[in-house]
Amino acid sequence: MLEILQPTLLRFDSIDSTNLEAMRQARAGASEGLCIVAREQTQGRGRLNRTWHSPKDAGLYFSIILRPQMKLSGWPLLTLVAALAVRDALISACALQTDIKWPNDVCVNDRKLAGILAETVETQMGPAAIVGIGINLSVDTSSGLPEATSVESVSGSKPDREAVLRELVDAIRARYEFLYHNEGEEHTLREWCANSSYAFGRRVRVALSEATFEGTTAGLEADGALRVEMGDGKITVVRAGDVRALRGVTNG
């Protein structure tokens, strides 16, 4: 039986990036479960080398060190675990229902509310996974970003940052532990699909480094990759790319 993850918090007033600090801590020998929390990030990071706008106290900026005892092929599921945990936390702390967009966004009405960045780092204790989460809490966080929103914008009231943090840590612990149970990986995939409007029948445009194409989502592969059905019925598996919904168009 897996020992329950025991998260510990390391707080910063201001930092370059919680993921970068988590990497530094992991290389220095930090144990699994160390969480980096900052009031402000000066170099917040997202997928595809994008920056994350991280003004002071306007969002929850969080990273956790994990040292999964599973095959590396299963590590991409950590992004799904994190997305589900964010959704759980926002329901518990803010009574807010959200959608999950592949591969790493939590949204409301197709507008980004939270982002996830999972990275790996080599350490003397073996490889570690760094899972970073940024949640837009107040309206200031999404200013200047037309496709973003915040908990405050959606709910009409400013959320309790510490309550969101507590619920997020608890949700990550529960979701991560369950990943190790029998059929935990399959359950995580099913849960993600059940809580994402992007899982099946969503018309999307996928931008890869070498090409862009359109198709209809058709679930996930065992490693969390997105399946997209093309016009000729063939399935294209997307493991890295930018996925955008074609507004107003769904199938199924």
N, C-alpha and C positions, 0 to 999 in steps of 0.2 A: 504494500500500500504506500503510495506516495506521501511523504511528509508534507503537510499543508505549507504552502508558501507563506513566509513570514516577512511581509514588507516592512522596511524601515525608511523613514523620510529624512532626506538631507535638503535643507531649504536654503535658497539664495535670494537676496534682494534683487540683484541684477546679475546676469550671466550672458556669455556669448550664445550658447545653445545648450539646452538640457541634454540633448543627445550627445553632443561633444563632451560634456562633463561626465556623462554616464560612461562613455568610451574610456575616458581618462581613468575613472574610478575602476572600471572593469580590468584595464591593463594593470592597475596597481594592486589587483587581487580582491576587489570588492566581491562580497557574496551575492548570490542570487537573491533578488527581492529588494535591493537597494533602489530607492526611488529618488530622483532628482526633481525638485519642485522650485520654480522661480517665479517671482512677481513680474519679471521683465526679461525678455531676450533681446540682445542687440544684434544677433546674427541667426535668428530663427531659420530653420531649414525645412524644406519639404521635398517631395519627390521631384525627379528630373532637374535637380539643382535650383529649384525655385526657392524664393525667400518667403518666410512666414512673418507677417506683420505682427509684432508682439509688444504692444505698448503696456506700460506698467499697470497692473491690477485690472486690465480689461479682459484678460483671458486666463485660462488654466494652462500652464506650460509645464509638462510632466514627461519624464522618461523613466523607464524601469529596466534594470539589468536582469536578464533571464539566462539561465544556463541549462537549456532543455536536454533531457536525457532521452533523446529520440533521434531517429535518422534525420540527417540534414534535409532530406527530401520533404520532411514534414514541417520544417521551420516556416515556410511561407504561410502556414495556417495561423501563425501568431498574429498576422495582420487581421485575419478574420476574427480571432479571439478578441483583439483589441477593439475592433469596431462594434462587436456585440456588447463588450463591456461598457463602452461609451453609451450605447443605446440604453443598456440596463441602468446606468448611473443617472442619465437624464430623466428617465421615467421615475426613478425613486426619489431623486433630489428636486426635480422641477416639474413633475407630472407632464413631461413633454415627450410626445411621440415623434420619432425620427425615422428616416429612411437611410439605407446603407447603399452607397454607390461604389462599385468596383473600381479600383482595388482598395482604396484607403480613405474614402470620405464618408462622413455622416452628414446628412442633409435634411432640410425641411423645404418642401415645395421646390425641389431641385436646386436649392441654394445651399452652399457649403456652410455648415455650422462647426465642423470639426475635421481635422486632418490627422493622419497617422503616418509615421515614418519608421519602418522597421529596418534595422541595419545589423550586420554582423561584424564582430571584431575578434581578432586573434589575441589570446592572452596566455600567460604561463599555465593557467588552469584549464586550457582548452578554449575552443571558440565560445563566444557569448553572443546573445542576441540583445540588441538595444531596441526597445520599443518606445518611440516618442509619440506623445499625444498632445495636440493643441486644440482647445475648445474655446470658441468665441463666446464669451459671457456677456459683454456689454456692447452697446452700439459702436463704441469707439474702435473696437477691433476690426469691424468690417468696413470702416470708412474708406472710400476710394476703391473698394473692391466690389464691382457691380454684381458678381456672382456669389458673394458671401452674405451671410446673415449672422445673427447672434441670438443667444437665449433670450436676452432682454427684448430684442426686436420682435421676436416671435411671441413671447409670453406676455409682454407688457410690463414686466417687473424684473428688477435686477436680481439675479440668483445669488444664493449664499455660496461663495467660492469654496469655503471649507466643507460645506455639506456635499458639494459636487465631488470634491477631492476624496472625502471619506467613502462615498458610494462607489467612486471609480476604483479605488484600491480594493474594496471588497469584491467588486464585480470581476476585476482582473484575477484576483486570487481564486474565485469560484470557477470562472471559465477556464483558467489555465490548469487548475487541478483536474477538472473534468476531462480535459484533453487526454489525460493519461489513463482514463478508465477504459474498459472494454468498449469498443466501438466509439470511443471519444472523438476520434477524428471524423468519422462519418456523421456523428451527431452534430459536431460543430459545422460541418458543411450544410447539413439539413437546416440547422438553426439560422445560418446566414441566409440561405435561400428563402426561408420562410419570412424573414424580416427585411428583405430587399426587393424593391420593385424592379431592380435591374437584373434579377436572376433569370427570369424567363419572359420571353415575349416582348422584350423592350427593343425598339429600333434604335440602334446606336451608330455613331461614327467613331471608328477606331483609328488613331494616329500612331503609327509605328515610326521608328527612326528612318525606315526606308520607303514607307508607303502609307496610304490612307485608304480605308475601305469602309463600307457600310454593311450592316447585317442585323440579325435579330438574335438577342441573347438566348442561350439554350442551356443554362445551368453552369456548374463548375466541374472541373476535373478534380481528381483525388488530392492534388497538391494546391487546390484553390485557384488554379488558372481559369480564366473565363472562356466559355465555349460560345462561339458566335456562328450562327447558321447563315450561310451565304445564299444568294438568290438561286443557285443551282442545287441547293440542299446539302452541300458539303459543309462540314464543320471546320472552322478555323479556331485553333487554340491560342489564346492571347495570354502570355505570361508577363509581358512588360509593354506598357503603352498607355496612351491617354484616351479615355473613353468618354464620349459625350452623348447624352440622349438627344435624339431628334424630336424636338418638342411636338407634342400633340399626336405622336405616332406610336401606337402600340399594336401588338398582335396577341391573339390568344385571350 
